[in-house]
């Protein structure tokens, strides 16, 4: 399992469009990908789960990936969060 912390940087947070993009990205990997935020454990492959996570600007999150392609998934997720924009 690999894990990394991120801060939501864009002003609108993970609203519908970026949440959908994140969900699609996560579904492209076999690994189980979870977002830990404020005591909630969110399924990153579920748009509903992401949208209910209240992932707003400034929020600290921890993302974990567990599976055979976990390193590739974390590399892609790091790129996603580093380049997240409105």
FENKA-V807800 format. One record per residue. N is the residue number from 0. RES is the residue in three letters. PHI is phi in whole degrees, 0 to 359 (999 if undefined). OMEGA is omega in radians with two decimals (999 if undefined). D_LAST is the distance of its C-alpha to the last C-alpha in Angstrom with 1 decimal. Layout:
# FENKA-V807800
n: {N	N}
res: {RES	RES}
phi: {PHI	PHI}
omega: {OMEGA	OMEGA}
d_last: {D_LAST	D_LAST}
This chain:
# FENKA-V807800
n: {0	1	2	3	4	5	6	7	8	9	10	11	12	13	14	15	16	17	18	19	20	21	22	23	24	25	26	27	28	29	30	31	32	33	34	35	36	37	38	39	40	41	42	43	44	45	46	47	48	49	50	51	52	53	54	55	56	57	58	59	60	61	62	63	64	65	66	67	68	69	70	71	72	73	74	75	76	77	78	79	80	81	82	83	84	85}
res: {UNK	UNK	UNK	UNK	UNK	UNK	UNK	UNK	UNK	UNK	UNK	UNK	UNK	UNK	UNK	UNK	UNK	UNK	UNK	UNK	UNK	UNK	UNK	UNK	UNK	UNK	UNK	UNK	UNK	UNK	UNK	UNK	UNK	UNK	UNK	UNK	UNK	UNK	UNK	UNK	UNK	UNK	UNK	UNK	UNK	UNK	UNK	UNK	UNK	UNK	UNK	UNK	UNK	UNK	UNK	UNK	UNK	UNK	UNK	UNK	UNK	UNK	UNK	UNK	UNK	UNK	UNK	UNK	UNK	UNK	UNK	UNK	UNK	UNK	UNK	UNK	UNK	UNK	UNK	UNK	UNK	UNK	UNK	UNK	UNK	UNK}
phi: {999	241	215	207	263	224	241	289	260	284	294	261	67	268	279	307	294	293	296	295	297	296	300	299	299	296	292	281	245	281	299	281	239	233	243	258	209	55	82	261	248	259	278	289	263	239	299	296	299	298	293	275	278	51	271	257	306	88	287	270	228	240	249	239	230	223	159	292	247	299	292	295	297	293	299	293	292	298	297	301	290	294	254	296	222	292}
omega: {3.05	-3.07	3.13	3.10	3.12	2.98	3.08	-3.02	-3.05	-2.99	-3.10	3.13	-3.14	3.04	-2.95	-3.06	3.13	3.09	3.10	3.11	3.11	3.14	3.12	3.12	-3.11	3.12	3.13	3.12	3.11	-3.08	2.99	-3.08	-3.10	3.05	3.08	-3.08	3.07	-3.14	3.11	3.06	-3.04	3.04	-3.08	3.09	3.14	3.14	3.14	3.13	3.14	-3.08	3.14	-3.10	3.14	-3.10	-3.05	-3.14	3.11	-3.11	3.05	3.13	3.01	-3.14	3.09	3.05	-3.09	3.13	-3.03	3.11	-3.06	-3.13	3.10	3.12	-3.11	3.07	3.14	3.13	3.08	3.11	3.13	-3.08	3.10	-3.09	-3.12	3.12	-3.12	999}
d_last: {30.0	27.2	24.9	22.1	20.2	16.5	14.5	11.1	9.4	5.8	6.6	6.2	7.9	9.0	9.3	11.1	9.2	8.1	11.5	13.3	12.3	13.5	16.5	17.4	17.3	19.5	21.8	22.6	24.5	27.7	27.1	26.5	23.1	22.6	20.1	22.0	20.5	22.6	25.6	24.0	24.3	21.7	22.3	19.3	20.8	20.6	17.6	19.6	20.1	16.5	15.6	18.7	17.8	15.9	13.4	11.7	10.7	13.8	15.4	17.6	18.2	20.8	20.5	23.8	25.0	28.6	30.4	31.7	28.5	26.9	26.6	24.8	22.4	21.6	21.2	18.6	16.8	16.9	15.3	12.5	11.8	12.5	9.9	7.1	3.8	0.0}
